[in-house]
Amino acid sequence: MTHRHDPLHDDSGADSASDDETTADETLILDSGHVSEATGTPTGDDAFGPTSIHDALLREGFRVVRELGRGGMGVVYLAEEVHLQRKVAIKVLPFAAGQSPDLLARFRREAEAASRLDHPNLCGVLRTGTSEGLCWIAMRYVPGRSVAEHLNALRDDASSTTPLRTSSRGPRRYEGAVKLMETIARALHYAHDRGIIHRDLKPGNVMISPEGRPVVLDFGLARDLTAEDGGLTQSGDLLGTPYYMSPEQIRGEAHLIDRQSDVWSLGVMLYELLALERPFEAATREGLYRAILSREPRPLKTVAAEVPKDLQTIVETALAKEPQRRYASAEALACDLRAFLDIRPISARRLGPMGRIWRFARRRKAQAALIVLCLVAAPLLGVLGVTRLRDAATLERLTQKAEAALIAGLDARRPEAVRGALVELKQLAPHHPKLHEYTRELEALSRIQDAATLALDRDSDPGGILARARLVPLRKEFPDRVEPAMFLAYLALLAGQEQTVRDAFEGLPGAEPFLRILDGGDAGQERLQQVFSALVLSARGQPRRALRVLERHMEGSPTDHLACWAAAEQATRIQEYHTALALAGRARSLIGTLSPVQLGRYSVHLRRAGLVQEGLAAAEQALSLSPEDPVIRLDRANALADADRRRESAEAFDALLADVPEFGRAWWAKSSLSLEEGDTARAVEEARRGVRFAPQDPEAWLALGNALVADHRDEEALAPLEKAIALRGDFVYAMNSLASVLRSLKRYEESQKLFDRILELRPSYAEAHYNLGLLHWARGDHEAAASAFARAHALNPKEAIFMLKLGTVALDRNRPDEAWDWYKRVLEIDPSENEALTNLSLIAAQRGDKQAALDYAERAVKASPKDVACLRNLASAQLQVGRVSQATATTWESLQLDPRNDAIIVTVGVLSQLEDPEAALAAASLLRALHSPHLALLEPNIEDLVARGVAAKSPLAIAWRASEQARKGALTPENAQAALEKLPLEFGTPLPAPGTRNAIIHRALLQGALEILPRITDDPPRKKRIEDRLDALDKAARGATRAAHRKDRIRR
């Protein structure tokens, strides 16, 4: 058995997910000459050694030949059925696993599901049984190799010939793969028609016999739609192999997991067979979930150019994100594959919106008819039901069934299931003696779940104030319940109150195991002890370990939704947001219907994973159920902001803060909205209120730090950012902000150490790699910067700003063609990215394509009309095509945005020399005041400008000549007085707008007057008036310059 390393299954890193591990589940049918590396030695948990297993199976009529493999769902042996002398594959459930009701039920489910499948391309069950506590399934054994092994062979040698690919060219090259997938699809359709959904289809679960016949195996994760409870998937298990899981499986949407989920897996396999690579790849589980949920696969034509268009369309249809856009069944997919082989038209098309609606409607005719039938028949059925209830025996049976469902709901801690069963029980037995007890249990369950949700939420309630307000009364009302004590202890740990942690368990029966966990002891197998041990790790700064503990616990207890929800919050803490959504979705399926508090939190998970509209819908639903809850109102305000509905978001924030002015998190969340709107002063003030009302919230301190950075107050930003990190030692977002600020302050060594720490905590943090690249660039190490930008791009290939920097690197290396390609790729993602447009304009100008340079420059200004760099580049492009007057106007426009930019000022001077000598002189005066070296570009022409101005009786020319004479000591008091009288200083008028012609001329006149005045008299009041007016002009110019440069310089 060959084991290969998979980056998605590596406990040494932060992210882990199972992939094509070679397990017993994947190798039921192996080549008869293939020897397993497994030794057959049982784990420490096994009650049976190899000998006793062999003996037990021999008594059932099977002689074990050798072990084929082992995995989480059992050990598989090759055996000979003695009486029939045939080889079989026997899967044996390990004794320790057999003690788990969930795994035992899943094992039996596989046997029951597969036993109904009598098909040559499906691995059928021959016999099942239990022997001396040993559960086993005997299946037919077919020698052969898995599709995964054939794929590996093709990857090693793409020119090799296998059943999957011939040596011919063109469409026939893929005939073997298409035939194979057609056969598999038809076999799955057979299973689907019998109510069985596979849910874990992948190359490792399909064998190819020596005759070339594919056999689908491993129905251990199958969902039985015919079962009364809908099969094990009703629990919401996130089961399957991540590379081949559909989006609805990742989101844990059990109600959507049907035959079309298997169609998705078929599509992934077909893509892989054609391209020899999977459609979705990632270095981490988090990245893989994100890709499957939000990205399209690379077009087949770019990976395997020979794949015909019809075959590409078939793959695209099977891999549609929305189930209703996929093939309606595996048979429909098989029919299109057959049509392709027969060179007939396929049914799949890239349909427009109306076409998609029509196709959806046609596929749902039967369901629509059924709904109408149910509506018509419901009254009649109700009458019949009442009639039947008159039968006492039936009434008793239904009452017992409702009570059993209620108790099961309480055991599973599913309030909605309990609520429904309680309503039914009240209708059937209104005087049932336990109704009051059950009602109280339901109330406790609902309240505890909401309190636990708040306690686990480190975002909305980081100080635990809201959670503690709910948990303390629960602890008193239900002194025997573990959960209130457990979460109070967790909150005390988070607050660093180690001495009060034990107080939470005072008087609680059975508290010893929890106290032992606090002292570092091992947790028992009881589910709350397992969850608490993870929470202790998390509170003590080890959320990754906490997540691993919870995931291991969920392997044995897949229906524990509290553990699942807690795991989602641990994934959130380490910023693995797609993993968090997958876990929260699984918890949602397990719970059934979420409470408003849970629904609001689920909205956050959706939005952080990029599903903004879905998150907004969840927040709106939560608010409709609980319109006064401040946390839910905050979730909705944030969801509106995420959906770019800023006006509505601002109104929601204002209303919330008017009602709850001490809600710190709402204040700093609103400051983020103000930052997006460019109002940095207001953002700073709002963030300050956030830290005032929530001083233990690290996000509040981060918001204040970022607001100060945006307001160009980097030194002030250091303290709040350091405070955020002190409150949460693994807070990589705050570290990223602090490292970036240190970079801007040129404290490079400190910035470097901090980035090293960030990437140690979270190697896959793409934005940190990007900001590290900016640090290297600032230090002059362009090669290291290029590597960091490339790493960021590899981690998130759809982020435009990473490609933008790679374009800058290419320009720095004098590779304009490479830079051109990067910038064009940026525009594919964001057609209005002004920096890419501007650089494309510059490259076009270098190539001599003046019209293209002008076109790109105009597009850049259209996209960002207030961007100074874009305007300057447009002026340059206009000059190149001879549009001097347009270039002059554009330059004045850019000067108004950045009035102290000496490069723009000198351009104004140069362009104005012929048509507007007064403006040219004003520009020279301003450059002199700024001590700019650019003044040298105007000096050769200044005397000519002054002479022309004096001749035209220009006050500015007169002031310039007089001030020059004053510098040389040649200005007489009489001449100074005469010159000063000709200067219109306009003290009583409003200040002209910064950067305008009037502003720079007015400033030049004031500067000249200030230099002339000492030659007349010592007049302090008059001098003070001139200096104040100059200061006011300069202050306005500095303000405009700051506004032009103001932007978020930190990439989170």
Residue pairs with C-beta under 8 A, 6 or more apart in sequence:
1 22
1 27
1 34
1 36
1 37
1 38
1 68
1 69
2 22
3 21
3 22
3 37
4 20
4 22
6 19
6 20
6 21
7 13
7 283
7 284
8 15
8 16
8 17
8 18
8 19
8 242
8 243
8 282
8 284
8 285
8 288
9 16
9 17
9 18
9 19
9 21
10 16
11 548
13 284
13 763
14 284
14 544
14 574
14 576
14 762
14 763
14 764
15 283
15 284
15 285
15 286
15 287
15 576
15 579
15 764
16 285
16 548
17 242
17 285
17 288
18 241
18 242
19 241
19 242
19 243
20 26
20 148
20 202
20 203
20 204
20 241
20 243
21 71
22 69
22 204
23 69
23 70
23 71
23 72
23 73
24 68
24 69
24 70
24 71
24 73
24 74
24 75
24 76
24 91
25 71
25 72
25 73
25 74
25 76
25 200
25 205
25 218
25 220
26 69
26 71
26 146
26 148
26 202
26 204
26 205
26 218
27 36
27 68
27 69
27 76
27 146
27 204
28 68
28 76
28 89
28 91
28 123
28 139
28 141
28 207
28 217
28 218
29 89
29 123
29 141
29 142
29 143
29 144
29 207
29 209
29 215
29 217
30 36
30 68
30 69
30 78
30 143
30 144
31 143
31 144
31 145
32 87
32 143
35 66
36 66
36 67
36 68
36 69
38 67
38 68
38 69
38 70
39 67
40 50
40 66
40 67
41 50
42 48
42 49
42 50
42 94
43 94
43 96
45 94
45 95
45 96
46 94
46 95
46 96
47 95
47 96
47 133
48 56
48 94
48 95
48 134
50 67
53 64
53 75
53 77
53 92
53 134
54 64
56 131
56 132
56 134
57 63
57 64
57 77
57 79
57 90
57 92
57 131
57 134
57 136
58 64
58 82
59 131
60 129
60 131
60 136
61 81
61 82
61 83
62 79
62 80
62 81
62 82
62 88
62 90
62 138
63 79
63 80
63 82
64 77
64 78
64 79
64 90
65 77
65 78
65 79
65 80
65 87
66 77
66 78
67 75
67 76
67 77
67 78
68 76
68 77
68 78
68 89
69 75
69 76
70 76
72 97
72 555
73 91
73 93
73 97
73 103
73 106
73 107
73 110
73 220
74 91
74 92
74 93
74 94
74 97
74 107
75 91
75 92
75 94
76 89
76 90
76 91
76 92
77 89
77 90
77 92
78 87
78 88
78 89
78 141
79 87
79 88
79 89
79 90
79 138
80 86
80 87
80 88
81 87
81 88
81 126
81 138
86 141
87 141
88 126
88 138
88 139
88 140
88 141
89 138
89 139
89 140
89 141
90 136
90 137
90 138
90 139
91 110
91 136
91 137
91 139
92 134
92 135
92 136
93 103
93 104
93 107
93 134
93 135
93 136
95 133
95 134
97 103
97 104
97 107
98 104
98 107
98 133
98 134
98 135
100 556
100 557
102 232
102 235
102 556
102 557
102 558
102 559
103 556
104 135
105 232
106 220
106 221
106 232
107 135
107 137
107 220
108 135
109 220
109 222
109 224
109 231
109 232
110 137
110 218
110 219
110 220
110 222
111 125
111 128
111 137
112 224
113 196
113 219
113 222
113 224
114 122
114 123
114 124
114 125
114 137
114 139
114 219
114 222
115 124
115 125
115 128
116 194
116 196
117 124
117 190
117 191
117 194
117 196
117 219
118 124
119 187
119 190
119 191
120 213
120 215
121 183
121 184
121 186
121 187
121 213
121 214
121 215
121 216
122 187
122 190
122 191
122 215
122 216
122 217
123 139
123 140
123 142
123 207
123 215
123 216
123 217
123 218
123 219
124 139
124 140
125 137
125 138
125 139
126 138
126 139
126 140
127 137
127 138
128 136
128 137
128 138
129 135
129 136
130 136
139 217
142 207
142 209
142 213
142 215
143 209
143 210
144 207
144 208
144 209
144 210
144 215
145 207
145 208
146 203
146 204
146 205
146 206
146 207
146 208
147 164
147 180
147 203
147 204
147 206
147 207
147 208
147 214
147 269
147 273
148 202
148 203
148 204
150 162
150 163
150 164
150 203
150 208
151 164
151 203
151 272
151 273
151 276
153 160
153 162
154 160
154 162
154 164
154 165
154 276
155 276
158 276
159 167
161 167
162 176
163 176
163 180
163 208
163 212
164 176
164 177
164 180
164 273
165 173
165 174
165 176
165 177
165 273
166 172
166 173
166 175
166 176
167 173
169 306
170 306
171 306
171 308
171 311
173 306
174 273
174 274
174 306
174 307
174 311
175 341
177 270
177 273
177 274
178 270
178 311
178 337
178 340
178 341
179 337
179 341
180 208
180 214
180 273
181 266
181 269
181 270
181 273
181 333
181 334
181 337
182 334
182 337
182 338
182 341
183 213
183 214
184 201
184 206
184 214
184 216
184 266
184 269
185 266
185 330
185 331
185 333
185 334
185 337
186 330
186 331
186 334
187 214
187 216
188 198
188 201
188 216
188 259
188 262
188 266
188 330
189 259
189 329
189 330
189 331
189 334
191 197
191 198
191 216
191 222
192 259
192 262
192 329
192 330
194 226
195 224
195 225
195 226
195 227
196 219
196 222
196 223
196 224
196 225
197 222
197 223
197 225
197 233
197 257
197 258
197 259
197 261
197 262
198 205
198 216
198 219
198 221
198 222
198 262
198 265
199 221
199 222
199 223
199 233
199 239
199 240
199 249
199 257
199 261
199 262
200 218
200 220
200 221
200 222
200 239
200 240
200 241
200 244
200 265
201 216
201 244
201 262
201 265
201 266
201 269
202 241
202 243
202 244
202 265
202 268
202 269
203 269
203 272
204 241
205 216
205 217
205 218
206 214
206 215
206 216
206 217
206 269
207 214
207 215
207 217
208 214
208 215
209 215
221 237
221 239
221 240
222 231
223 230
223 231
223 232
223 233
223 257
224 230
224 231
224 232
225 231
225 258
233 239
233 254
233 257
234 254
234 589
235 254
235 558
235 559
235 589
235 590
236 252
236 254
236 559
236 561
236 564
236 585
236 586
236 587
236 588
236 589
236 590
237 558
237 559
237 586
238 249
238 250
238 252
238 582
238 583
238 585
238 586
239 249
239 558
240 249
240 265
242 250
242 285
242 288
242 289
242 292
243 268
243 278
243 280
243 288
244 264
244 265
244 268
244 269
245 264
245 265
245 292
246 257
246 260
246 261
246 264
246 265
246 292
246 323
247 264
247 292
247 293
247 321
248 256
248 257
248 261
248 323
249 257
249 261
250 289
250 292
250 293
250 578
250 581
250 582
250 585
251 293
251 581
251 582
251 585
252 582
252 583
252 584
252 585
252 586
252 587
252 588
252 589
253 585
253 589
254 589
255 589
256 323
258 323
259 329
259 330
260 323
260 326
260 327
260 328
260 329
261 323
262 330
263 318
263 326
263 327
263 329
263 330
263 333
264 318
264 319
264 323
264 326
266 318
266 330
266 333
267 279
267 315
267 317
267 318
267 319
267 326
267 333
268 278
268 279
268 280
268 319
270 314
270 315
270 318
271 278
271 279
271 297
271 300
271 315
271 319
272 278
272 279
274 300
274 304
274 307
274 311
274 315
275 300
275 303
275 304
275 307
276 304
277 303
279 297
279 298
279 319
280 288
280 291
280 292
280 295
280 297
281 288
281 291
282 288
282 290
282 291
283 764
283 794
283 795
284 576
284 764
285 576
285 579
286 571
286 576
286 577
286 578
286 579
286 764
287 578
287 764
287 795
289 578
289 579
289 581
289 582
289 609
290 577
290 578
290 609
290 610
293 321
293 578
293 581
293 609
293 610
293 611
294 609
294 610
294 611
295 798
297 319
299 312
300 307
300 311
300 312
300 315
301 307
301 309
301 312
308 340
310 340
310 346
311 340
313 346
313 348
313 349
313 350
314 333
314 336
314 337
314 340
314 346
314 348
316 348
316 350
317 325
317 326
317 327
317 333
317 336
317 348
318 326
318 327
318 333
319 326
320 326
324 360
324 363
325 356
327 333
327 336
327 348
328 363
332 347
335 347
336 346
336 347
336 348
339 345
339 346
339 347
340 346
349 355
351 359
388 394
389 395
389 398
389 428
395 428
398 428
399 425
399 428
399 429
399 432
402 421
402 424
402 425
402 428
403 421
403 425
403 432
403 434
405 417
405 420
405 421
405 424
406 418
406 421
406 422
406 425
406 438
408 417
409 415
409 416
409 417
409 418
409 420
409 421
410 418
410 438
410 441
410 442
410 445
412 559
412 561
412 590
413 445
413 449
413 561
413 562
414 561
414 590
414 591
414 592
415 442
415 445
415 446
415 449
415 591
415 592
415 593
415 595
416 591
416 592
416 593
417 592
418 438
418 441
418 442
418 445
419 442
422 435
422 438
422 439
422 442
425 432
425 435
425 438
426 432
426 435
429 435
444 474
444 477
444 478
444 481
446 595
447 470
447 474
448 474
448 478
448 481
448 483
448 484
449 562
449 591
449 595
449 598
450 470
450 595
450 597
450 598
451 467
451 470
451 471
451 474
451 483
451 484
451 487
452 483
452 487
452 562
452 565
453 565
453 595
453 597
453 598
453 601
454 460
454 461
454 464
454 466
454 467
454 470
454 597
454 631
455 461
455 464
455 467
455 471
455 487
455 490
455 491
456 565
456 566
456 569
457 467
457 569
457 601
458 494
458 569
458 572
458 573
459 572
459 604
459 665
459 699
460 466
460 601
460 604
460 631
460 634
460 635
460 665
461 467
461 631
461 665
462 665
462 694
462 696
462 697
462 698
462 699
463 495
463 694
463 696
463 697
464 491
464 494
464 495
466 631
467 487
467 491
468 488
468 491
471 484
471 487
471 488
471 491
472 484
472 488
474 481
474 483
474 484
475 484
475 485
475 488
475 504
478 484
479 507
479 508
480 508
480 509
482 508
482 510
482 514
482 528
483 528
485 504
485 505
485 508
485 511
485 514
486 504
486 514
486 528
486 531
486 532
486 535
487 535
488 504
489 501
489 502
489 504
489 505
489 514
489 518
489 532
490 532
490 535
490 536
490 539
492 498
492 500
492 501
492 503
492 504
493 501
493 535
493 536
493 539
493 540
494 539
495 696
501 518
502 515
502 518
505 511
505 514
505 515
508 514
513 523
513 524
513 526
513 529
514 529
514 532
516 522
517 523
517 529
517 532
517 533
517 536
518 536
522 533
523 529
523 530
523 532
523 533
524 530
527 553
527 557
527 560
527 562
527 563
528 562
530 549
530 550
530 553
530 557
530 563
531 550
531 553
531 560
531 562
531 563
531 566
533 549
534 546
534 547
534 549
534 550
534 553
534 563
534 566
534 567
534 570
535 546
535 566
537 543
537 545
537 546
537 549
538 546
538 570
538 573
541 729
541 730
543 570
543 573
543 574
543 730
544 570
544 574
546 566
546 570
547 567
547 570
547 571
547 574
550 563
550 564
550 566
550 567
550 570
551 567
553 560
553 563
554 560
554 563
554 564
554 567
557 563
559 590
560 590
561 586
561 587
561 590
561 591
564 583
564 584
564 586
564 587
564 590
565 583
565 584
565 587
565 598
567 583
568 579
568 580
568 581
568 583
568 584
568 587
568 605
569 580
571 577
571 579
571 580
571 583
572 580
572 605
572 608
573 730
574 730
574 761
574 762
575 732
575 733
575 762
575 765
577 605
577 608
577 609
578 609
580 605
580 608
580 609
581 605
581 606
581 608
581 609
581 611
584 601
584 602
584 605
585 602
585 605
588 594
588 598
588 602
591 598
594 602
595 625
596 622
596 623
596 625
596 626
596 629
596 632
597 622
597 626
597 629
597 631
597 632
599 618
599 619
599 621
599 622
599 625
600 618
600 619
600 622
600 623
600 629
600 631
600 632
600 635
600 636
601 635
602 618
603 615
603 616
603 618
603 619
603 622
603 635
603 636
603 639
604 615
604 635
604 638
605 615
606 612
606 614
606 615
606 618
607 615
607 616
607 638
607 639
607 642
612 639
612 642
612 643
613 643
615 639
615 642
616 636
616 639
616 640
616 642
616 643
618 639
619 632
619 635
619 636
619 638
619 639
620 636
620 639
622 632
622 635
622 636
623 632
623 633
623 635
623 636
626 632
627 633
630 656
630 659
630 660
630 663
630 666
633 652
633 655
633 656
634 656
634 663
634 665
634 666
634 669
636 652
637 649
637 652
637 653
637 656
637 666
637 669
637 670
638 649
638 669
640 646
640 648
640 649
640 652
641 649
641 669
641 672
641 673
641 676
646 673
646 676
646 677
649 673
650 670
650 673
653 666
653 669
653 670
653 673
656 663
656 666
657 663
657 666
657 667
657 670
660 666
662 693
663 693
664 689
664 690
664 691
664 692
664 693
664 694
664 695
664 697
664 700
665 690
665 694
665 697
665 699
665 700
666 690
667 686
667 687
667 689
667 690
667 693
667 694
667 700
668 686
668 687
668 689
668 690
668 691
668 694
668 697
668 699
668 700
668 703
668 704
669 690
669 703
670 686
671 682
671 683
671 684
671 685
671 686
671 687
671 690
671 703
671 704
671 707
672 683
672 703
672 706
674 680
674 682
674 683
674 686
674 707
675 683
675 706
675 707
675 710
675 1048
678 1046
680 707
680 710
680 711
680 1046
681 711
683 707
683 710
683 711
684 704
684 707
684 708
684 711
684 713
686 707
687 700
687 703
687 704
687 706
687 707
688 704
690 697
690 700
690 703
690 704
691 697
691 700
691 701
691 704
691 720
694 700
696 727
697 727
698 723
698 724
698 725
698 727
698 728
698 731
698 734
699 724
701 720
701 721
701 723
701 724
701 727
701 734
702 720
702 721
702 724
702 731
702 733
702 734
702 737
704 717
704 720
705 717
705 718
705 720
705 721
705 724
705 734
705 737
705 738
705 741
706 717
706 737
706 1048
706 1050
708 714
708 716
708 717
708 720
709 717
709 737
709 740
709 741
709 1048
709 1049
709 1050
710 1046
710 1047
710 1048
710 1049
711 1046
712 1042
712 1045
712 1046
714 741
714 744
714 745
715 745
717 737
717 741
718 738
718 741
718 742
721 734
721 737
721 738
721 741
722 738
724 731
724 734
725 731
725 734
725 735
725 738
728 734
730 761
732 758
732 761
732 762
732 765
732 768
733 1052
735 754
735 757
735 758
735 761
736 758
736 765
736 767
736 768
736 771
736 1050
736 1051
736 1052
737 1050
737 1052
738 754
739 751
739 754
739 755
739 758
739 768
739 771
739 772
739 775
740 751
740 771
740 774
740 1049
740 1050
740 1051
741 1050
742 748
742 750
742 751
742 754
743 751
743 771
743 774
743 775
743 778
744 1049
746 778
748 775
748 778
748 779
751 775
752 775
755 768
755 771
755 772
755 775
758 765
758 768
759 765
759 768
759 769
759 772
762 768
764 795
765 795
766 791
766 792
766 793
766 795
766 796
766 799
766 802
767 792
767 1051
767 1052
769 788
769 789
769 791
769 792
769 795
770 788
770 789
770 792
770 801
770 802
770 805
770 1051
771 1050
771 1051
772 788
773 784
773 785
773 786
773 787
773 788
773 789
773 792
773 805
774 785
775 785
776 782
776 784
776 785
776 788
777 785
782 809
782 812
785 805
785 809
786 806
786 809
789 802
789 805
789 806
789 809
790 806
792 799
792 802
792 805
793 799
793 802
793 803
793 806
796 802
798 829
800 826
800 829
800 830
800 833
800 836
801 1051
803 822
803 823
803 825
803 826
803 829
804 822
804 823
804 826
804 833
804 835
804 836
806 822
807 818
807 819
807 822
807 823
807 826
807 836
807 839
808 819
808 839
810 816
810 818
810 819
810 822
811 819
811 839
811 843
816 843
816 846
816 847
819 839
819 843
820 840
820 843
823 836
823 837
823 839
823 840
823 843
824 840
826 833
826 836
827 833
827 836
827 837
827 840
830 836
832 859
832 863
832 864
833 863
834 860
834 861
834 863
834 864
834 867
834 869
834 870
835 860
835 869
837 856
837 857
837 859
837 860
837 863
837 870
838 856
838 857
838 860
838 869
838 870
838 873
840 852
840 856
841 852
841 853
841 854
841 855
841 856
841 857
841 860
841 873
841 877
842 853
842 873
844 850
844 852
844 853
844 856
845 853
845 876
845 877
845 880
850 877
850 880
850 881
851 881
853 877
853 880
854 874
854 877
854 878
854 880
854 881
856 877
857 870
857 873
857 874
857 876
857 877
857 878
858 874
858 877
860 867
860 870
860 873
860 874
861 867
861 870
861 871
861 874
861 890
863 870
864 870
866 897
866 1044
868 894
868 897
868 898
868 901
868 904
868 1044
871 890
871 891
871 893
871 894
871 897
872 891
872 894
872 903
872 904
872 907
874 890
875 887
875 888
875 890
875 891
875 894
875 907
876 887
878 884
878 886
878 887
878 890
879 887
884 911
887 911
888 908
888 911
888 912
888 915
891 904
891 907
891 908
891 911
892 908
892 995
892 996
892 997
894 901
894 904
895 901
895 904
895 905
895 908
895 995
895 996
895 1000
896 993
896 994
896 995
896 996
896 1040
897 995
897 1040
897 1043
897 1044
898 904
898 995
898 1040
898 1041
898 1044
898 1045
899 994
899 995
899 999
899 1000
899 1036
899 1037
899 1040
899 1041
900 930
900 1037
900 1038
900 1041
901 1041
902 927
902 930
902 932
902 934
903 934
905 923
905 926
905 927
905 930
905 932
905 934
905 1000
906 923
906 927
906 932
906 934
906 935
906 937
906 938
908 919
908 920
908 923
908 1000
909 919
909 920
909 923
909 924
909 927
909 937
909 938
910 920
910 937
910 938
912 919
912 920
912 923
913 920
913 938
913 941
913 945
916 997
917 945
917 948
917 949
917 954
917 957
918 949
918 954
918 956
918 957
918 1001
919 997
919 1000
919 1001
920 938
920 941
920 945
921 942
921 945
921 946
921 949
921 954
921 956
921 957
921 960
921 1004
922 956
922 997
922 1000
922 1001
922 1003
922 1004
923 938
923 1000
924 935
924 938
924 939
924 942
924 945
924 960
925 956
925 960
925 1000
925 1003
925 1004
925 1007
925 1008
926 1000
926 1003
926 1004
927 934
927 935
927 938
928 935
929 1003
929 1007
942 960
945 957
946 957
946 960
946 961
947 957
948 957
949 956
949 957
949 958
949 960
950 957
950 958
950 961
955 982
955 983
955 984
955 1005
956 1001
956 1004
956 1005
956 1008
958 979
958 982
958 983
959 979
959 983
959 1004
959 1005
959 1008
959 1009
959 1012
960 1004
960 1008
961 979
962 971
962 975
962 976
962 979
962 980
962 1008
962 1011
962 1012
963 1007
963 1008
963 1011
963 1012
965 971
965 975
966 976
966 1011
966 1012
966 1014
966 1015
967 1011
971 979
971 1012
971 1015
972 1015
973 1015
973 1016
973 1017
976 1012
976 1013
976 1015
976 1016
977 1016
979 1012
980 1009
980 1012
980 1013
980 1016
983 1005
983 1008
983 1009
984 1005
985 1005
985 1006
985 1009
985 1026
985 1029
986 1002
987 1025
987 1029
991 999
991 1032
991 1033
991 1036
992 998
992 999
992 1002
993 999
993 1036
994 1033
994 1036
994 1037
994 1039
994 1040
995 1037
995 1040
999 1033
999 1037
1002 1033
1003 1030
1003 1033
1003 1034
1006 1026
1006 1029
1006 1030
1006 1033
1007 1030
1009 1026
1010 1023
1010 1026
1010 1027
1010 1030
1013 1019
1013 1022
1013 1023
1013 1026
